[in-house]
Amino acid sequence: MTEKITRINSSVGNIEKITRQNSSDAEEFASSSQEMNAQAEQMMAFIGELATLAGGNGRG
């Protein structure tokens, strides 16, 4: 009986460890996603400026 309880406690500890790691990973992924979104918005602004410059200077 004691051995079974020890194994259950160990398993619960492992589950808690994995849960904490998953939570940490999710936060990191969310942060990375926000950063990538900001970079994509910047890139779109740069592309818009480039298109304006190219259209205004080359076809006027």
N, CA, C and O atoms as a Tripos MOL2 file, in Angstrom:
@<TRIPOS>MOLECULE
protein
  240   239    60     0     0
PROTEIN
NO_CHARGES

@<TRIPOS>ATOM
      1 N           0.8170   -1.1910    0.0000 N.3       1 MET1
      2 CA          0.0000    0.0000    0.0000 C.3       1 MET1
      3 C           0.8620    1.2580    0.0000 C.2       1 MET1
      4 O           0.5980    2.1880   -0.7610 O.2       1 MET1
      5 N           1.8840    1.2950    0.8400 N.am      2 THR2
      6 CA          2.7640    2.4570    0.9190 C.3       2 THR2
      7 C           3.4740    2.6930   -0.4050 C.2       2 THR2
      8 O           3.6460    3.8350   -0.8320 O.2       2 THR2
      9 N           3.8860    1.6090   -1.0530 N.am      3 GLU3
     10 CA          4.5660    1.7290   -2.3470 C.3       3 GLU3
     11 C           3.6370    2.3580   -3.3900 C.2       3 GLU3
     12 O           4.0660    3.1890   -4.1910 O.2       3 GLU3
     13 N           2.3800    1.9620   -3.3730 N.am      4 LYS4
     14 CA          1.4130    2.5160   -4.3270 C.3       4 LYS4
     15 C           1.2090    4.0110   -4.0860 C.2       4 LYS4
     16 O           1.1340    4.7950   -5.0310 O.2       4 LYS4
     17 N           1.1210    4.3910   -2.8330 N.am      5 ILE5
     18 CA          0.9490    5.8080   -2.4960 C.3       5 ILE5
     19 C           2.1730    6.6030   -2.9400 C.2       5 ILE5
     20 O           2.0460    7.7100   -3.4630 O.2       5 ILE5
     21 N           3.3410    6.0420   -2.7310 N.am      6 THR6
     22 CA          4.5740    6.7000   -3.1610 C.3       6 THR6
     23 C           4.5850    6.8860   -4.6730 C.2       6 THR6
     24 O           4.9670    7.9470   -5.1660 O.2       6 THR6
     25 N           4.1700    5.8650   -5.4050 N.am      7 ARG7
     26 CA          4.1260    5.9570   -6.8710 C.3       7 ARG7
     27 C           3.0910    6.9820   -7.3290 C.2       7 ARG7
     28 O           3.3240    7.7270   -8.2810 O.2       7 ARG7
     29 N           1.9570    7.0120   -6.6490 N.am      8 ILE8
     30 CA          0.9190    8.0010   -6.9890 C.3       8 ILE8
     31 C           1.4440    9.4140   -6.7300 C.2       8 ILE8
     32 O           1.2730   10.3040   -7.5630 O.2       8 ILE8
     33 N           2.0770    9.6160   -5.5840 N.am      9 ASN9
     34 CA          2.6410   10.9290   -5.2640 C.3       9 ASN9
     35 C           3.6840   11.3450   -6.2940 C.2       9 ASN9
     36 O           3.7290   12.5040   -6.7080 O.2       9 ASN9
     37 N           4.5060   10.4150   -6.6980 N.am     10 SER10
     38 CA          5.5170   10.6950   -7.7140 C.3      10 SER10
     39 C           4.8640   11.0740   -9.0380 C.2      10 SER10
     40 O           5.2960   12.0160   -9.7030 O.2      10 SER10
     41 N           3.8350   10.3440   -9.4150 N.am     11 SER11
     42 CA          3.1190   10.6330  -10.6620 C.3      11 SER11
     43 C           2.4620   12.0060  -10.6190 C.2      11 SER11
     44 O           2.5160   12.7590  -11.5920 O.2      11 SER11
     45 N           1.8480   12.3270   -9.4950 N.am     12 VAL12
     46 CA          1.2190   13.6450   -9.3410 C.3      12 VAL12
     47 C           2.2870   14.7380   -9.4250 C.2      12 VAL12
     48 O           2.0650   15.7790  -10.0450 O.2      12 VAL12
     49 N           3.4240   14.5060   -8.8130 N.am     13 GLY13
     50 CA          4.5290   15.4680   -8.8970 C.3      13 GLY13
     51 C           4.9780   15.6780  -10.3310 C.2      13 GLY13
     52 O           5.2390   16.8070  -10.7470 O.2      13 GLY13
     53 N           5.0690   14.5900  -11.0910 N.am     14 ASN14
     54 CA          5.4550   14.6970  -12.4990 C.3      14 ASN14
     55 C           4.4120   15.4700  -13.3000 C.2      14 ASN14
     56 O           4.7590   16.2870  -14.1520 O.2      14 ASN14
     57 N           3.1460   15.2130  -13.0290 N.am     15 ILE15
     58 CA          2.0670   15.9310  -13.7210 C.3      15 ILE15
     59 C           2.1460   17.4250  -13.4080 C.2      15 ILE15
     60 O           1.9870   18.2560  -14.3020 O.2      15 ILE15
     61 N           2.3910   17.7660  -12.1490 N.am     16 GLU16
     62 CA          2.5100   19.1740  -11.7640 C.3      16 GLU16
     63 C           3.6890   19.8310  -12.4750 C.2      16 GLU16
     64 O           3.5860   20.9660  -12.9400 O.2      16 GLU16
     65 N           4.7980   19.1220  -12.5560 N.am     17 LYS17
     66 CA          5.9860   19.6540  -13.2350 C.3      17 LYS17
     67 C           5.6900   19.9070  -14.7120 C.2      17 LYS17
     68 O           6.0480   20.9580  -15.2440 O.2      17 LYS17
     69 N           5.0510   18.9710  -15.3630 N.am     18 ILE18
     70 CA          4.7050   19.1150  -16.7800 C.3      18 ILE18
     71 C           3.7160   20.2620  -16.9720 C.2      18 ILE18
     72 O           3.8260   21.0270  -17.9300 O.2      18 ILE18
     73 N           2.7600   20.3800  -16.0710 N.am     19 THR19
     74 CA          1.7700   21.4610  -16.1560 C.3      19 THR19
     75 C           2.4430   22.8220  -16.0370 C.2      19 THR19
     76 O           2.1230   23.7400  -16.7910 O.2      19 THR19
     77 N           3.3750   22.9570  -15.0930 N.am     20 ARG20
     78 CA          4.1100   24.2200  -14.9410 C.3      20 ARG20
     79 C           4.9080   24.5320  -16.1980 C.2      20 ARG20
     80 O           4.9420   25.6790  -16.6420 O.2      20 ARG20
     81 N           5.5510   23.5200  -16.7760 N.am     21 GLN21
     82 CA          6.3420   23.7290  -17.9930 C.3      21 GLN21
     83 C           5.4430   24.1330  -19.1550 C.2      21 GLN21
     84 O           5.7860   25.0270  -19.9280 O.2      21 GLN21
     85 N           4.2960   23.4780  -19.2760 N.am     22 ASN22
     86 CA          3.3550   23.8260  -20.3470 C.3      22 ASN22
     87 C           2.8640   25.2600  -20.1960 C.2      22 ASN22
     88 O           2.7300   25.9810  -21.1850 O.2      22 ASN22
     89 N           2.5980   25.6690  -18.9760 N.am     23 SER23
     90 CA          2.1540   27.0360  -18.7190 C.3      23 SER23
     91 C           3.2390   28.0360  -19.1010 C.2      23 SER23
     92 O           2.9600   29.0610  -19.7230 O.2      23 SER23
     93 N           4.4580   27.7350  -18.7300 N.am     24 SER24
     94 CA          5.5830   28.5980  -19.0790 C.3      24 SER24
     95 C           5.7550   28.6790  -20.5940 C.2      24 SER24
     96 O           5.9730   29.7590  -21.1430 O.2      24 SER24
     97 N           5.6560   27.5440  -21.2590 N.am     25 ASP25
     98 CA          5.7760   27.5170  -22.7220 C.3      25 ASP25
     99 C           4.6700   28.3310  -23.3790 C.2      25 ASP25
    100 O           4.9200   29.0500  -24.3470 O.2      25 ASP25
    101 N           3.4640   28.2260  -22.8690 N.am     26 ALA26
    102 CA          2.3300   28.9660  -23.4360 C.3      26 ALA26
    103 C           2.5520   30.4720  -23.3100 C.2      26 ALA26
    104 O           2.2610   31.2230  -24.2410 O.2      26 ALA26
    105 N           3.0640   30.9120  -22.1700 N.am     27 GLU27
    106 CA          3.3530   32.3330  -21.9870 C.3      27 GLU27
    107 C           4.4290   32.7910  -22.9570 C.2      27 GLU27
    108 O           4.3310   33.8730  -23.5360 O.2      27 GLU27
    109 N           5.4540   31.9700  -23.1350 N.am     28 GLU28
    110 CA          6.5350   32.3130  -24.0620 C.3      28 GLU28
    111 C           6.0160   32.3780  -25.5000 C.2      28 GLU28
    112 O           6.3740   33.2860  -26.2500 O.2      28 GLU28
    113 N           5.1820   31.4250  -25.8820 N.am     29 PHE29
    114 CA          4.6170   31.4250  -27.2280 C.3      29 PHE29
    115 C           3.7360   32.6490  -27.4470 C.2      29 PHE29
    116 O           3.7640   33.2470  -28.5220 O.2      29 PHE29
    117 N           2.9600   33.0250  -26.4450 N.am     30 ALA30
    118 CA          2.0960   34.2010  -26.5650 C.3      30 ALA30
    119 C           2.9330   35.4620  -26.7530 C.2      30 ALA30
    120 O           2.6060   36.3160  -27.5770 O.2      30 ALA30
    121 N           4.0010   35.5730  -25.9950 N.am     31 SER31
    122 CA          4.8880   36.7250  -26.1160 C.3      31 SER31
    123 C           5.5330   36.7680  -27.4980 C.2      31 SER31
    124 O           5.6050   37.8270  -28.1220 O.2      31 SER31
    125 N           5.9970   35.6230  -27.9710 N.am     32 SER32
    126 CA          6.6020   35.5490  -29.3040 C.3      32 SER32
    127 C           5.5940   35.9140  -30.3770 C.2      32 SER32
    128 O           5.9320   36.5950  -31.3460 O.2      32 SER32
    129 N           4.3760   35.4720  -30.2130 N.am     33 SER33
    130 CA          3.3190   35.7710  -31.1770 C.3      33 SER33
    131 C           3.0480   37.2700  -31.2390 C.2      33 SER33
    132 O           2.8930   37.8290  -32.3250 O.2      33 SER33
    133 N           2.9910   37.9140  -30.0960 N.am     34 GLN34
    134 CA          2.7640   39.3610  -30.0610 C.3      34 GLN34
    135 C           3.9160   40.1030  -30.7320 C.2      34 GLN34
    136 O           3.7000   41.0630  -31.4720 O.2      34 GLN34
    137 N           5.1280   39.6540  -30.4700 N.am     35 GLU35
    138 CA          6.3000   40.2900  -31.0780 C.3      35 GLU35
    139 C           6.2890   40.1120  -32.5980 C.2      35 GLU35
    140 O           6.5770   41.0540  -33.3370 O.2      35 GLU35
    141 N           5.9600   38.9200  -33.0570 N.am     36 MET36
    142 CA          5.8980   38.6750  -34.4940 C.3      36 MET36
    143 C           4.7950   39.5060  -35.1440 C.2      36 MET36
    144 O           4.9680   39.9960  -36.2600 O.2      36 MET36
    145 N           3.6750   39.6690  -34.4660 N.am     37 ASN37
    146 CA          2.5840   40.4870  -34.9880 C.3      37 ASN37
    147 C           3.0300   41.9390  -35.1400 C.2      37 ASN37
    148 O           2.7390   42.5770  -36.1520 O.2      37 ASN37
    149 N           3.7260   42.4560  -34.1510 N.am     38 ALA38
    150 CA          4.2310   43.8280  -34.2180 C.3      38 ALA38
    151 C           5.2230   43.9760  -35.3700 C.2      38 ALA38
    152 O           5.1980   44.9780  -36.0840 O.2      38 ALA38
    153 N           6.0910   42.9870  -35.5540 N.am     39 GLN39
    154 CA          7.0510   43.0340  -36.6530 C.3      39 GLN39
    155 C           6.3470   42.9730  -38.0050 C.2      39 GLN39
    156 O           6.7620   43.6470  -38.9480 O.2      39 GLN39
    157 N           5.3000   42.1820  -38.1080 N.am     40 ALA40
    158 CA          4.5430   42.0860  -39.3590 C.3      40 ALA40
    159 C           3.8700   43.4210  -39.6720 C.2      40 ALA40
    160 O           3.8430   43.8490  -40.8260 O.2      40 ALA40
    161 N           3.3300   44.0750  -38.6500 N.am     41 GLU41
    162 CA          2.7090   45.3830  -38.8620 C.3      41 GLU41
    163 C           3.7340   46.4070  -39.3320 C.2      41 GLU41
    164 O           3.4490   47.2180  -40.2130 O.2      41 GLU41
    165 N           4.9350   46.3700  -38.7420 N.am     42 GLN42
    166 CA          6.0110   47.2620  -39.1670 C.3      42 GLN42
    167 C           6.3850   46.9890  -40.6170 C.2      42 GLN42
    168 O           6.5740   47.9170  -41.4030 O.2      42 GLN42
    169 N           6.4900   45.7250  -40.9630 N.am     43 MET43
    170 CA          6.8590   45.3440  -42.3200 C.3      43 MET43
    171 C           5.8120   45.8430  -43.3150 C.2      43 MET43
    172 O           6.1620   46.3380  -44.3870 O.2      43 MET43
    173 N           4.5450   45.7170  -42.9700 N.am     44 MET44
    174 CA          3.4810   46.1940  -43.8570 C.3      44 MET44
    175 C           3.5750   47.7140  -44.0440 C.2      44 MET44
    176 O           3.3450   48.2190  -45.1430 O.2      44 MET44
    177 N           3.9080   48.4320  -42.9860 N.am     45 ALA45
    178 CA          4.0690   49.8860  -43.0950 C.3      45 ALA45
    179 C           5.2430   50.2210  -44.0060 C.2      45 ALA45
    180 O           5.1450   51.1250  -44.8370 O.2      45 ALA45
    181 N           6.3520   49.4990  -43.8560 N.am     46 PHE46
    182 CA          7.5120   49.7330  -44.7190 C.3      46 PHE46
    183 C           7.1880   49.4330  -46.1750 C.2      46 PHE46
    184 O           7.5890   50.1780  -47.0700 O.2      46 PHE46
    185 N           6.4720   48.3600  -46.4110 N.am     47 ILE47
    186 CA          6.0900   47.9900  -47.7740 C.3      47 ILE47
    187 C           5.1770   49.0620  -48.3680 C.2      47 ILE47
    188 O           5.3130   49.4150  -49.5390 O.2      47 ILE47
    189 N           4.2600   49.5730  -47.5720 N.am     48 GLY48
    190 CA          3.3850   50.6500  -48.0340 C.3      48 GLY48
    191 C           4.1720   51.8940  -48.4180 C.2      48 GLY48
    192 O           3.9060   52.5150  -49.4470 O.2      48 GLY48
    193 N           5.1460   52.2540  -47.5810 N.am     49 GLU49
    194 CA          5.9900   53.4100  -47.8850 C.3      49 GLU49
    195 C           6.7960   53.1750  -49.1520 C.2      49 GLU49
    196 O           6.9150   54.0700  -49.9890 O.2      49 GLU49
    197 N           7.3450   51.9880  -49.2980 N.am     50 LEU50
    198 CA          8.1290   51.6520  -50.4860 C.3      50 LEU50
    199 C           7.2600   51.7080  -51.7370 C.2      50 LEU50
    200 O           7.6910   52.2250  -52.7680 O.2      50 LEU50
    201 N           6.0570   51.1870  -51.6570 N.am     51 ALA51
    202 CA          5.1490   51.2170  -52.8030 C.3      51 ALA51
    203 C           4.7990   52.6560  -53.1730 C.2      51 ALA51
    204 O           4.7090   52.9900  -54.3540 O.2      51 ALA51
    205 N           4.6030   53.5050  -52.1670 N.am     52 THR52
    206 CA          4.3020   54.9130  -52.4280 C.3      52 THR52
    207 C           5.4820   55.5920  -53.1140 C.2      52 THR52
    208 O           5.3050   56.3260  -54.0860 O.2      52 THR52
    209 N           6.6800   55.3450  -52.6060 N.am     53 LEU53
    210 CA          7.8730   55.9400  -53.2100 C.3      53 LEU53
    211 C           8.0820   55.4490  -54.6360 C.2      53 LEU53
    212 O           8.3720   56.2420  -55.5310 O.2      53 LEU53
    213 N           7.9400   54.1750  -54.8470 N.am     54 ALA54
    214 CA          8.1510   53.6010  -56.1800 C.3      54 ALA54
    215 C           7.0960   54.1110  -57.1520 C.2      54 ALA54
    216 O           7.4110   54.4280  -58.2990 O.2      54 ALA54
    217 N           5.8690   54.1910  -56.7120 N.am     55 GLY55
    218 CA          4.7840   54.6580  -57.5800 C.3      55 GLY55
    219 C           4.8760   56.1480  -57.8530 C.2      55 GLY55
    220 O           4.5860   56.5880  -58.9660 O.2      55 GLY55
    221 N           5.2690   56.9190  -56.8790 N.am     56 GLY56
    222 CA          5.3350   58.3660  -57.0280 C.3      56 GLY56
    223 C           6.5100   58.8260  -57.8680 C.2      56 GLY56
    224 O           6.3970   59.8240  -58.5790 O.2      56 GLY56
    225 N           7.6380   58.1270  -57.8080 N.am     57 ASN57
    226 CA          8.8350   58.5590  -58.5170 C.3      57 ASN57
    227 C           8.9670   57.9580  -59.9060 C.2      57 ASN57
    228 O           9.5610   58.5720  -60.7910 O.2      57 ASN57
    229 N           8.4370   56.8000  -60.1030 N.am     58 GLY58
    230 CA          8.7060   56.1070  -61.3600 C.3      58 GLY58
    231 C           7.6160   56.2220  -62.4010 C.2      58 GLY58
    232 O           7.8450   55.8930  -63.5650 O.2      58 GLY58
    233 N           6.4140   56.6870  -62.0090 N.am     59 ARG59
    234 CA          5.3040   56.6390  -62.9600 C.3      59 ARG59
    235 C           4.6010   57.9820  -63.1170 C.2      59 ARG59
    236 O           3.5770   58.0780  -63.7940 O.2      59 ARG59
    237 N           5.1480   59.0080  -62.4950 N.am     60 GLY60
    238 CA          4.4730   60.2760  -62.4430 C.3      60 GLY60
    239 C           4.3380   60.9630  -63.7110 C.2      60 GLY60
    240 O           3.7740   62.0560  -63.7640 O.2      60 GLY60
@<TRIPOS>BOND
     1     1     2 1
     2     2     3 1
     3     3     4 2
     4     3     5 am
     5     5     6 1
     6     6     7 1
     7     7     8 2
     8     7     9 am
     9     9    10 1
    10    10    11 1
    11    11    12 2
    12    11    13 am
    13    13    14 1
    14    14    15 1
    15    15    16 2
    16    15    17 am
    17    17    18 1
    18    18    19 1
    19    19    20 2
    20    19    21 am
    21    21    22 1
    22    22    23 1
    23    23    24 2
    24    23    25 am
    25    25    26 1
    26    26    27 1
    27    27    28 2
    28    27    29 am
    29    29    30 1
    30    30    31 1
    31    31    32 2
    32    31    33 am
    33    33    34 1
    34    34    35 1
    35    35    36 2
    36    35    37 am
    37    37    38 1
    38    38    39 1
    39    39    40 2
    40    39    41 am
    41    41    42 1
    42    42    43 1
    43    43    44 2
    44    43    45 am
    45    45    46 1
    46    46    47 1
    47    47    48 2
    48    47    49 am
    49    49    50 1
    50    50    51 1
    51    51    52 2
    52    51    53 am
    53    53    54 1
    54    54    55 1
    55    55    56 2
    56    55    57 am
    57    57    58 1
    58    58    59 1
    59    59    60 2
    60    59    61 am
    61    61    62 1
    62    62    63 1
    63    63    64 2
    64    63    65 am
    65    65    66 1
    66    66    67 1
    67    67    68 2
    68    67    69 am
    69    69    70 1
    70    70    71 1
    71    71    72 2
    72    71    73 am
    73    73    74 1
    74    74    75 1
    75    75    76 2
    76    75    77 am
    77    77    78 1
    78    78    79 1
    79    79    80 2
    80    79    81 am
    81    81    82 1
    82    82    83 1
    83    83    84 2
    84    83    85 am
    85    85    86 1
    86    86    87 1
    87    87    88 2
    88    87    89 am
    89    89    90 1
    90    90    91 1
    91    91    92 2
    92    91    93 am
    93    93    94 1
    94    94    95 1
    95    95    96 2
    96    95    97 am
    97    97    98 1
    98    98    99 1
    99    99   100 2
   100    99   101 am
   101   101   102 1
   102   102   103 1
   103   103   104 2
   104   103   105 am
   105   105   106 1
   106   106   107 1
   107   107   108 2
   108   107   109 am
   109   109   110 1
   110   110   111 1
   111   111   112 2
   112   111   113 am
   113   113   114 1
   114   114   115 1
   115   115   116 2
   116   115   117 am
   117   117   118 1
   118   118   119 1
   119   119   120 2
   120   119   121 am
   121   121   122 1
   122   122   123 1
   123   123   124 2
   124   123   125 am
   125   125   126 1
   126   126   127 1
   127   127   128 2
   128   127   129 am
   129   129   130 1
   130   130   131 1
   131   131   132 2
   132   131   133 am
   133   133   134 1
   134   134   135 1
   135   135   136 2
   136   135   137 am
   137   137   138 1
   138   138   139 1
   139   139   140 2
   140   139   141 am
   141   141   142 1
   142   142   143 1
   143   143   144 2
   144   143   145 am
   145   145   146 1
   146   146   147 1
   147   147   148 2
   148   147   149 am
   149   149   150 1
   150   150   151 1
   151   151   152 2
   152   151   153 am
   153   153   154 1
   154   154   155 1
   155   155   156 2
   156   155   157 am
   157   157   158 1
   158   158   159 1
   159   159   160 2
   160   159   161 am
   161   161   162 1
   162   162   163 1
   163   163   164 2
   164   163   165 am
   165   165   166 1
   166   166   167 1
   167   167   168 2
   168   167   169 am
   169   169   170 1
   170   170   171 1
   171   171   172 2
   172   171   173 am
   173   173   174 1
   174   174   175 1
   175   175   176 2
   176   175   177 am
   177   177   178 1
   178   178   179 1
   179   179   180 2
   180   179   181 am
   181   181   182 1
   182   182   183 1
   183   183   184 2
   184   183   185 am
   185   185   186 1
   186   186   187 1
   187   187   188 2
   188   187   189 am
   189   189   190 1
   190   190   191 1
   191   191   192 2
   192   191   193 am
   193   193   194 1
   194   194   195 1
   195   195   196 2
   196   195   197 am
   197   197   198 1
   198   198   199 1
   199   199   200 2
   200   199   201 am
   201   201   202 1
   202   202   203 1
   203   203   204 2
   204   203   205 am
   205   205   206 1
   206   206   207 1
   207   207   208 2
   208   207   209 am
   209   209   210 1
   210   210   211 1
   211   211   212 2
   212   211   213 am
   213   213   214 1
   214   214   215 1
   215   215   216 2
   216   215   217 am
   217   217   218 1
   218   218   219 1
   219   219   220 2
   220   219   221 am
   221   221   222 1
   222   222   223 1
   223   223   224 2
   224   223   225 am
   225   225   226 1
   226   226   227 1
   227   227   228 2
   228   227   229 am
   229   229   230 1
   230   230   231 1
   231   231   232 2
   232   231   233 am
   233   233   234 1
   234   234   235 1
   235   235   236 2
   236   235   237 am
   237   237   238 1
   238   238   239 1
   239   239   240 2
@<TRIPOS>SUBSTRUCTURE
     1 MET1         2 RESIDUE 1 A MET
     2 THR2         6 RESIDUE 1 A THR
     3 GLU3        10 RESIDUE 1 A GLU
     4 LYS4        14 RESIDUE 1 A LYS
     5 ILE5        18 RESIDUE 1 A ILE
     6 THR6        22 RESIDUE 1 A THR
     7 ARG7        26 RESIDUE 1 A ARG
     8 ILE8        30 RESIDUE 1 A ILE
     9 ASN9        34 RESIDUE 1 A ASN
    10 SER10       38 RESIDUE 1 A SER
    11 SER11       42 RESIDUE 1 A SER
    12 VAL12       46 RESIDUE 1 A VAL
    13 GLY13       50 RESIDUE 1 A GLY
    14 ASN14       54 RESIDUE 1 A ASN
    15 ILE15       58 RESIDUE 1 A ILE
    16 GLU16       62 RESIDUE 1 A GLU
    17 LYS17       66 RESIDUE 1 A LYS
    18 ILE18       70 RESIDUE 1 A ILE
    19 THR19       74 RESIDUE 1 A THR
    20 ARG20       78 RESIDUE 1 A ARG
    21 GLN21       82 RESIDUE 1 A GLN
    22 ASN22       86 RESIDUE 1 A ASN
    23 SER23       90 RESIDUE 1 A SER
    24 SER24       94 RESIDUE 1 A SER
    25 ASP25       98 RESIDUE 1 A ASP
    26 ALA26      102 RESIDUE 1 A ALA
    27 GLU27      106 RESIDUE 1 A GLU
    28 GLU28      110 RESIDUE 1 A GLU
    29 PHE29      114 RESIDUE 1 A PHE
    30 ALA30      118 RESIDUE 1 A ALA
    31 SER31      122 RESIDUE 1 A SER
    32 SER32      126 RESIDUE 1 A SER
    33 SER33      130 RESIDUE 1 A SER
    34 GLN34      134 RESIDUE 1 A GLN
    35 GLU35      138 RESIDUE 1 A GLU
    36 MET36      142 RESIDUE 1 A MET
    37 ASN37      146 RESIDUE 1 A ASN
    38 ALA38      150 RESIDUE 1 A ALA
    39 GLN39      154 RESIDUE 1 A GLN
    40 ALA40      158 RESIDUE 1 A ALA
    41 GLU41      162 RESIDUE 1 A GLU
    42 GLN42      166 RESIDUE 1 A GLN
    43 MET43      170 RESIDUE 1 A MET
    44 MET44      174 RESIDUE 1 A MET
    45 ALA45      178 RESIDUE 1 A ALA
    46 PHE46      182 RESIDUE 1 A PHE
    47 ILE47      186 RESIDUE 1 A ILE
    48 GLY48      190 RESIDUE 1 A GLY
    49 GLU49      194 RESIDUE 1 A GLU
    50 LEU50      198 RESIDUE 1 A LEU
    51 ALA51      202 RESIDUE 1 A ALA
    52 THR52      206 RESIDUE 1 A THR
    53 LEU53      210 RESIDUE 1 A LEU
    54 ALA54      214 RESIDUE 1 A ALA
    55 GLY55      218 RESIDUE 1 A GLY
    56 GLY56      222 RESIDUE 1 A GLY
    57 ASN57      226 RESIDUE 1 A ASN
    58 GLY58      230 RESIDUE 1 A GLY
    59 ARG59      234 RESIDUE 1 A ARG
    60 GLY60      238 RESIDUE 1 A GLY
